[in-house]
C-alpha cells in the first residue's frame, strides 16, 4: 500500500510500505478515504520531536471498514468510521475514567501514558496517511457514521482530532453562554476552539494571530480578529471589558509559538492569555508542549529544549486563574459532535482549503508548513476523490 512516510526534517515521501493487517482479534482494518494534515504533524515534519524516520504520518483519519478481527462484534465491514487519534483500550484505569487520551494499555512505555497513530512518543503505531490503517480495539475506538458519511467526509473527518480538541479547549476554559472568550491561534485547532465557543453561545470571541487568511476565516464565523502584528491582544480585550479582561481563553498554538517576525517563544501565547484573562478566569491549553525539543536549544534556548517554559506564574497566581492542559480525550466528545454535524448544526469543514491526493502529500506539507496564503487546512484522499484544487 502507499503511505506518506517521514524521512527526516522537512522530508516526506509517498512510497510503498507493507499492507496494514490484523494483528489481534480485536483489530479492524480501515481503507482510508480521508485523512488530514494536522498542525501537530508539523512539529514532527520539522524535526522538532523524536519521531523516527521511516514511520507513516497521520492521526486524523476516517474511512471504510474492509476487515474485522474474530473478536470484533459491533463494527462491520462496509461501514464508514472516523477514528479518534487517541488509541485506547477501554478498560484500563484511565479509560474507565473517560481519559482515553492517557490510556495505560496501548502505551508500551510503562512510565508514559497515551497512544496515537503516527505520533512521536505515543507508541509504535503507524499513521493513516496511507491507503489502509490498522485500528486496535476497533469496537471501542471506531465511531460509526451514518448514511451521509461518504458525501460529508470533510465534516466528519474533523471528529478524529481538531473539532474535539478545539471543543476540549473550551471545556477546560469552562466557556459558557454569554462568556467573553479569547483564543490564541487561528490555525485549524484555534478555529475549532473558536467555533466551539460560538456553538456554546459565547457572547464575544476574539481570535489572536498574525496570519491574515486565518483571521479572515475566524471573522467569517462571527469571531473578532486581532492581528498580533498590529495590536496587543490583552490591550484590545481589556479595552472592550472596562479593563477586566476576557472570562476565559484557549491556547491553540504550542511550544513553537512565534511572533510576526518569526522569532520563537514558547511562553508567548501562555503569557498573552495570563495577561488577557481576568481575575479567577480559566485557561484551556491544547497546543502541543513537550518535555524535550530537539531543535529547541537553537530556536529558543536550553531551558526550552527541556520543556521548561518561563511563564508569568506570579501574575497567574495573583489573578487566581486556573489552567487546564493536555491532549483531548476525543471519545468524550466525538459522538455528540457527530450528531451536531448530522443534524446540520455544525459544519467544521469550513476550514478546509485544499483536497488533494495522497501522492501530493509532500507538496502539501511544504505549503502548510510555510503557512502559505490560503493553506488553512489540507485534506488528503488516499483512495481517490481528491480534486487537486483549492476549495
C-alpha positions as CSV (number, residue, x, y, z in Angstrom):
1,X,0.0,0.0,0.0
2,X,1.1,3.6,-0.5
3,X,1.8,5.8,2.5
4,X,3.2,9.2,3.4
5,X,6.5,8.4,5.2
6,X,8.6,10.7,7.3
7,X,12.2,10.5,6.1
8,X,13.8,13.3,8.1
9,X,13.3,17.0,8.8
10,X,11.0,18.6,6.1
11,X,11.2,15.4,4.0
12,X,8.0,13.4,3.4
13,X,7.9,10.8,0.6
14,X,5.0,8.7,-0.7
15,X,6.1,5.1,-1.1
16,X,5.0,1.5,-0.9
17,X,5.0,0.0,2.6
18,X,3.7,-3.3,3.9
19,X,-0.1,-3.5,4.0
20,X,-1.8,-3.0,7.3
21,X,-3.1,-6.3,8.6
22,X,-5.0,-7.8,11.6
23,X,-2.6,-8.4,14.5
24,X,-5.0,-9.0,17.3
25,X,-8.6,-10.4,17.3
26,X,-10.0,-7.0,18.3
27,X,-8.4,-5.2,15.4
28,X,-10.1,-3.8,12.3
29,X,-8.6,-2.6,9.0
30,X,-9.9,0.6,7.5
31,X,-9.5,1.7,3.9
32,X,-8.7,5.4,4.5
33,X,-10.8,7.6,2.3
34,X,-10.0,10.9,4.0
35,X,-7.1,12.0,6.2
36,X,-5.9,15.4,7.3
37,X,-2.5,17.1,7.8
38,X,-2.6,18.4,11.3
39,X,-0.7,21.3,12.8
40,X,1.0,18.9,15.2
41,X,2.3,16.9,12.3
42,X,4.4,19.9,11.5
43,X,6.3,19.6,14.8
44,X,7.4,16.1,13.6
45,X,7.8,17.3,10.0
46,X,10.3,20.0,11.1
47,X,12.3,17.5,13.1
48,X,11.3,19.1,16.5
49,X,10.3,15.7,18.1
50,X,11.7,12.2,18.5
51,X,9.6,10.9,15.6
52,X,11.5,8.2,13.8
53,X,12.4,8.2,10.1
54,X,10.5,5.6,8.1
55,X,7.2,5.9,10.0
56,X,3.9,6.8,8.4
57,X,2.4,10.1,9.5
58,X,-1.3,10.9,10.0
59,X,-3.6,10.8,13.1
60,X,-6.8,12.5,11.7
61,X,-8.4,9.6,9.8
62,X,-11.7,8.2,8.5
63,X,-12.7,5.6,6.0
64,X,-14.5,2.3,5.3
65,X,-14.0,-0.9,7.2
66,X,-12.7,-3.6,5.0
67,X,-11.7,-6.3,7.5
68,X,-12.5,-7.1,11.2
69,X,-10.8,-9.4,13.7
70,X,-12.5,-12.5,15.1
71,X,-13.4,-10.8,18.4
72,X,-15.0,-7.7,16.8
73,X,-18.7,-7.6,17.5
74,X,-20.1,-4.1,16.8
75,X,-18.2,-2.7,13.8
76,X,-19.0,-4.3,10.4
77,X,-17.3,-4.5,7.1
78,X,-18.5,-1.7,4.8
79,X,-19.3,0.8,7.5
80,X,-17.8,4.3,7.4
81,X,-16.0,5.1,10.6
82,X,-14.0,8.0,12.0
83,X,-11.1,7.2,14.3
84,X,-10.1,9.2,17.4
85,X,-6.4,10.0,17.2
86,X,-6.2,8.5,20.7
87,X,-5.7,4.7,20.6
88,X,-7.3,3.4,23.7
89,X,-8.2,0.0,25.2
90,X,-11.4,1.0,27.0
91,X,-10.7,-1.0,30.2
92,X,-7.6,0.5,31.9
93,X,-7.9,2.9,34.9
94,X,-7.6,5.9,32.7
95,X,-10.1,4.7,30.1
96,X,-12.6,3.8,32.7
97,X,-12.4,7.5,33.9
98,X,-13.0,8.7,30.3
99,X,-9.4,9.7,29.9
100,X,-8.7,7.8,26.7
101,X,-6.0,10.4,25.9
102,X,-3.9,8.8,28.7
103,X,-4.6,5.1,28.1
104,X,-2.2,2.9,30.0
105,X,-2.6,-0.3,27.9
106,X,-1.7,1.0,24.4
107,X,1.3,3.0,25.5
108,X,4.2,0.4,25.6
109,X,6.4,2.5,27.9
110,X,5.3,1.9,31.5
111,X,6.4,5.3,32.6
112,X,4.2,7.0,30.0
113,X,0.5,7.2,29.1
114,X,-1.4,7.7,25.9
115,X,-1.1,6.4,22.4
116,X,-1.8,7.7,18.9
117,X,-1.5,6.9,15.2
118,X,1.8,8.2,13.7
119,X,2.8,10.4,16.6
120,X,6.0,10.9,18.5
121,X,6.4,9.2,21.9
122,X,2.8,7.7,21.7
123,X,3.6,4.2,20.8
124,X,4.8,2.4,17.6
125,X,1.5,2.7,15.7
126,X,1.6,3.7,12.0
127,X,-0.3,6.7,10.8
128,X,-3.3,6.9,8.5
129,X,-1.9,9.0,5.7
130,X,-2.0,5.7,3.8
131,X,-4.3,3.5,1.9
132,X,-5.0,1.2,4.8
133,X,-4.8,1.6,8.6
134,X,-4.8,-1.0,11.4
135,X,-7.1,0.1,14.2
136,X,-6.6,-1.7,17.6
137,X,-9.8,-2.4,19.7
138,X,-11.9,-1.4,16.7
139,X,-15.2,-1.8,18.6
140,X,-14.1,0.8,21.1
141,X,-12.1,3.2,19.0
142,X,-14.1,3.4,15.8
143,X,-17.1,5.9,15.8
144,X,-19.6,4.6,13.2
145,X,-21.1,7.2,10.9
146,X,-24.5,7.5,9.2
147,X,-25.7,7.2,5.6
148,X,-24.3,10.6,4.7
149,X,-20.7,9.7,5.6
150,X,-19.4,9.3,2.1
151,X,-20.8,12.7,1.0
152,X,-19.8,14.7,4.1
153,X,-16.3,13.3,4.7
154,X,-14.7,16.7,5.1
155,X,-17.0,17.4,8.0
156,X,-16.8,14.0,9.7
157,X,-13.0,13.6,9.5
158,X,-12.7,16.6,11.8
159,X,-14.0,14.4,14.6
160,X,-10.7,12.5,14.6
161,X,-8.9,15.3,16.3
162,X,-9.3,19.0,15.7
163,X,-13.1,19.5,16.4
164,X,-13.0,17.6,19.7
165,X,-9.6,19.2,20.5
166,X,-10.9,22.7,20.0
167,X,-14.0,21.8,22.0
168,X,-11.8,20.3,24.7
169,X,-10.0,23.7,25.0
170,X,-13.4,25.4,25.6
171,X,-14.3,22.7,28.2
172,X,-11.1,23.3,30.1
173,X,-11.7,27.0,29.9
174,X,-15.3,26.5,31.1
175,X,-16.8,28.5,28.3
176,X,-20.5,29.2,29.0
177,X,-23.3,31.0,27.2
178,X,-22.6,34.8,27.2
179,X,-19.0,34.5,28.1
180,X,-16.3,36.6,26.6
181,X,-13.5,34.3,25.3
182,X,-10.1,34.9,23.7
183,X,-8.4,32.2,21.5
184,X,-4.7,32.4,20.8
185,X,-4.0,30.9,17.4
186,X,-6.2,30.9,14.3
187,X,-4.8,27.6,12.9
188,X,-7.2,24.7,12.4
189,X,-7.4,23.9,16.2
190,X,-7.8,27.5,17.1
191,X,-10.6,27.9,14.6
192,X,-12.3,24.8,16.0
193,X,-12.0,26.3,19.6
194,X,-13.5,29.5,18.3
195,X,-16.3,27.6,16.5
196,X,-16.9,25.5,19.7
197,X,-17.1,28.7,21.8
198,X,-19.6,30.2,19.4
199,X,-21.6,26.9,19.4
200,X,-21.7,27.1,23.2
201,X,-23.2,30.6,23.0
202,X,-20.2,32.7,23.9
203,X,-21.2,36.4,23.7
204,X,-17.9,37.6,22.1
205,X,-14.9,35.6,20.9
206,X,-11.6,37.2,20.0
207,X,-9.0,35.3,18.0
208,X,-5.4,36.4,18.1
209,X,-2.9,35.5,15.3
210,X,-0.8,37.3,12.6
211,X,-1.9,35.2,9.6
212,X,-4.4,37.4,7.7
213,X,-6.0,34.5,5.8
214,X,-6.7,32.6,9.0
215,X,-8.0,35.6,10.7
216,X,-10.5,36.1,7.9
217,X,-11.7,32.5,8.5
218,X,-12.3,33.5,12.1
219,X,-14.2,36.6,11.2
220,X,-16.4,34.6,8.7
221,X,-17.8,32.5,11.5
222,X,-18.5,35.5,13.8
223,X,-15.3,36.0,15.8
224,X,-13.4,39.2,16.3
225,X,-10.0,39.0,14.7
226,X,-6.9,40.5,16.4
227,X,-3.8,40.8,14.2
228,X,-0.9,40.5,16.6
229,X,1.4,42.2,14.1
230,X,-0.7,45.3,14.6
231,X,-2.3,45.0,18.1
232,X,-1.7,43.7,21.6
233,X,-4.4,41.2,22.3
234,X,-4.5,41.9,26.0
235,X,-5.0,45.6,25.4
236,X,-7.7,45.0,22.9
237,X,-9.7,42.7,25.2
238,X,-9.2,44.9,28.3
239,X,-10.3,48.0,26.4
240,X,-13.5,46.1,25.5
241,X,-14.1,44.9,29.0
242,X,-13.6,48.0,31.2
243,X,-10.1,46.8,32.0
244,X,-11.1,43.4,33.4
245,X,-10.2,41.0,30.5
246,X,-11.9,38.0,29.0
247,X,-13.8,35.5,31.1
248,X,-11.7,32.7,29.7
249,X,-9.2,31.8,27.0
250,X,-7.8,29.0,24.9
251,X,-4.2,28.3,23.9
252,X,-4.1,26.6,20.4
253,X,-0.5,27.2,19.3
254,X,2.0,25.3,21.4
255,X,5.7,25.3,22.0
256,X,6.7,26.7,18.6
257,X,4.7,29.9,19.1
258,X,6.4,32.8,17.4
259,X,6.0,36.5,16.9
260,X,5.1,38.1,13.5
261,X,8.8,38.3,12.7
262,X,9.2,34.6,13.1
263,X,11.1,34.6,16.5
264,X,10.1,31.6,18.5
265,X,9.0,32.0,22.2
266,X,7.2,29.0,23.8
267,X,5.9,31.4,26.5
268,X,4.4,33.9,24.1
269,X,0.8,32.7,23.9
270,X,0.7,31.4,27.5
271,X,1.7,34.8,28.9
272,X,-0.6,36.5,26.5
273,X,-3.5,34.5,27.9
274,X,-2.5,35.2,31.5
275,X,-2.5,38.9,30.7
276,X,-5.7,38.8,28.7
277,X,-7.9,36.7,31.0
278,X,-9.5,38.3,34.0
279,X,-9.0,37.5,37.7
280,X,-10.2,34.0,38.6
281,X,-10.6,33.2,34.8
282,X,-10.0,29.8,33.2
283,X,-7.4,28.9,30.5
284,X,-7.5,25.8,28.4
285,X,-4.2,24.7,26.7
286,X,-4.4,22.2,23.9
287,X,-1.4,23.5,21.8
288,X,1.4,20.9,22.0
289,X,4.1,21.3,24.6
290,X,6.7,18.6,25.1
291,X,9.3,17.7,27.8
292,X,12.0,17.8,25.2
293,X,12.5,19.6,21.9
294,X,15.5,18.5,19.7
295,X,15.6,21.9,18.0
296,X,14.6,24.0,21.0
297,X,18.1,25.0,22.1
298,X,18.9,26.6,18.7
299,X,15.5,28.1,18.2
300,X,14.9,29.3,21.7
301,X,17.2,28.2,24.5
302,X,18.5,25.4,26.6
303,X,15.6,25.5,29.0
304,X,13.0,25.5,26.3
305,X,14.7,22.4,24.8
306,X,13.9,20.7,28.1
307,X,10.3,21.8,28.0
308,X,10.9,24.5,30.7
309,X,8.8,27.5,29.7
310,X,9.2,30.8,31.5
311,X,5.5,31.7,32.1
312,X,4.3,34.6,34.2
313,X,3.3,32.3,37.0
314,X,3.4,35.1,39.6
315,X,0.7,37.1,37.7
316,X,-1.3,33.9,37.1
317,X,-1.2,33.1,40.8
318,X,-2.0,36.7,41.8
319,X,-5.1,36.6,39.5
320,X,-6.3,33.3,40.8
321,X,-6.5,31.8,37.4
322,X,-7.0,28.1,36.6
323,X,-5.3,26.3,33.7
324,X,-6.2,23.0,32.1
325,X,-3.7,21.3,29.8
326,X,-3.2,18.2,27.7
327,X,-4.4,16.4,24.6
328,X,-8.1,15.9,24.1
329,X,-10.0,12.7,25.1
330,X,-11.7,12.6,21.8
331,X,-14.2,9.9,22.7
332,X,-15.6,12.1,25.4
333,X,-16.9,14.5,22.8
334,X,-17.0,12.9,19.3
335,X,-20.4,11.2,19.5
336,X,-22.2,14.4,20.4
337,X,-20.2,16.5,17.9
338,X,-21.0,13.9,15.2
339,X,-24.7,14.3,15.9
340,X,-24.4,18.1,15.6
341,X,-22.9,17.6,12.2
342,X,-25.5,15.0,11.2
343,X,-28.3,17.4,12.4
344,X,-27.0,20.3,10.4
345,X,-26.0,22.3,13.5
346,X,-22.2,22.2,12.8
347,X,-20.1,22.3,9.7
348,X,-16.5,22.1,10.6
349,X,-15.4,21.7,7.0
350,X,-15.4,25.4,6.6
351,X,-11.7,25.4,7.4
352,X,-10.8,23.1,4.5
353,X,-8.8,24.9,1.8
354,X,-7.4,22.0,-0.2
355,X,-8.4,18.5,-1.1
356,X,-5.5,16.5,-2.6
357,X,-4.4,13.0,-3.4
358,X,-2.0,11.1,-1.2
359,X,0.7,11.5,-3.9
360,X,0.5,15.2,-3.4
361,X,1.3,14.9,0.4
362,X,4.9,16.2,0.0
363,X,3.9,19.4,-1.6
364,X,1.0,19.8,0.8
365,X,3.4,19.5,3.8
366,X,5.7,22.1,2.2
367,X,2.9,24.7,1.7
368,X,1.1,24.0,5.0
369,X,4.4,24.2,7.0
370,X,5.2,27.5,5.3
371,X,1.8,28.9,6.2
372,X,1.4,30.0,2.6
373,X,-1.6,32.2,1.9
374,X,-4.8,30.2,1.7
375,X,-3.4,26.9,3.0
376,X,-5.6,26.7,6.1
377,X,-6.4,23.0,6.2
378,X,-5.3,20.2,3.9
379,X,-7.3,17.0,3.4
380,X,-5.8,14.0,1.6
381,X,-7.7,11.3,-0.1
382,X,-5.5,8.1,-0.3
383,X,-8.1,6.1,-2.2
384,X,-9.3,8.8,-4.7
385,X,-11.7,11.7,-4.6
386,X,-9.0,14.4,-4.3
387,X,-9.7,17.2,-6.7
388,X,-6.2,18.6,-6.5
389,X,-7.6,22.1,-6.1
390,X,-8.2,24.8,-3.6
391,X,-11.8,24.7,-2.4
